[in-house]
Amino acid sequence: MYRIFCESLDNFFAFNKDAKDGEYRLKIAQPLKALSDIGLYNEWKVKNTDKHKEVNNLIYEINKNINKYPTFSTFSSDLKGYGYESRFTHGFDREVIEEQLKLIDTILKLQYWN
């Protein structure tokens, strides 16, 4: 599932390469890059960035929403296996989180698979 996510996320960004900078869906997808790149995730972790906290919070939300999004079950296990951390953090926009979760689910359902 993780490999499918990584390749499909790359396809999502390639598909949207001509979109304007600041386009909402691309903007909210930026943290997802760290879900497909453990090196980037660890870089953000070492620097203790807000991006790292956002990704950890997103993983927390993925784990919390397994019943709502069944595709998250295997994906959350894969993330844990790769060393990603699930940690709730206050302060992130609920609407953005919901849209990120929908996008992850769409990606996992092979909408951007080649």
Buried (B, 14 or more C-beta within 10 A) or exposed (E): BBEBBBBBBBBBBEEBEEEEEEEEEBEBBEBBBBBBBBEBBBBBBEEEEEBBBBBBBBBBBBBBBBEEBEBBBBBBBBBEEEEBEBEEBEEBEEEBBEBBBEBBBBBBBEEBEE
